[in-house]
Amino acid sequence: MVADTFNSIEGFSCNPVQGAMYAFPQIKLPEKAIQAAKQAGKAPDVFYAFEVLESTGICIVPGSGFGQKEGTYHFRTTILPQPEKLKTMLDKFAEFHASFLEKYK
């Protein structure tokens, strides 16, 4: 459910989650968001993570803390909630991302 949802969101790519409690999707950020992050003095994935947290209360961990390849952006999310709560969180995340893209296009 997690990988399928992330893969259905514009600009996301997520490998299947197999036997782990984490998903680690890659995200393509709009250039305006990358510039806004630089102006804020943050790495783009850190900027995105703060935007997610402040807008939704969902906590994700920026991929830059895991040594991601330069020029790519990822985040890690824990997938421990019960399926119904997880679905609610994923729906909220998809809504946030659509709004984020609109803001920075």
N, C-alpha and C positions, 0 to 999 in steps of 0.2 A: 504494500500500500504506500509506503514512504517513497520508495524509488519511483513508482508509477506516478505519484502525485508530483514529485519534483520534476520528473521528465516531461510532464504535461505543462509546466510553467515556462513561459517564454524566457529563453536565455539560460536555462538550467540543463545540466547533464549530470545524472546520478547513476552510478553502478548499482547493480542489485545488492541489497543488504542480505548477507548470508552469515548467520550465526553470530552476529555482533549486535551490540546495543547502540551502535552509532551509524549514522549516514554521513557521507562526506561529499556533498554535491559540488560541482564546479558551476560558477555563475559568470556570465558575461555582463559586465557593468557598462552602462552608457558612458560615453566620454565626458559628458557634463557631470556625472556623479564622481568620476575619477578626479576631475578638476576641483569639484567641491570638497572632496576628501583632502586633496593637497592644500587647498586654501585653509582647511580646518586643522592642518598639521597631522593628519591621520593617514595610515595606509588605507587604500580603498576598501579592502575587506573589513577592516576595523570600523570604518565609517558606516558601512552597510550594517554590520552587526549592531552598532549603537542605534541606528535608525530603526532596525527591527525591534530591538528591546524597548526603545522609547515609544514606538507607535503601537506595539502589540503586547508587550510584556513577555515575549518569547525570547529566551536566551539562547544564542548560538555562539560558537567559538570560532573566531576568524582563522582562516587557513594559514595566514602568515606565521602563526605560532607553531606550525608543523613543518615549516621549511618548504612551502609550495614553490613551484617553478616560477621564476620572475615573469611578470606579465600575465599570470593566471590568477584567478581568485576563487577561493573555496571557503567553505565553512563546515564545521562539524556540528551535528545536532544529535542529542541523545533521544532514543526512541523507546523509552520505558513506559509511557502511559498506557492505560487500557485502550483497546482499539477505538472505542467511541470518542474518548478524550483526544486521542491522537488524530483522528479524523477532523475533529473540531479545530485543533491546532493547525493542521495542514491547510484547512480551508481558510483560516485566518491569515496564514502565511501567504497563500496565493493572492488573497485580496490585498495584503500589504504590498506585495511585489508589483502587482499591476499599478497600484498607486505610485510606487517608487519610480517605475518606468515612466509614467505619465509626467511626474515631477521633473525628471532629469532628461527627457528626450529633447 
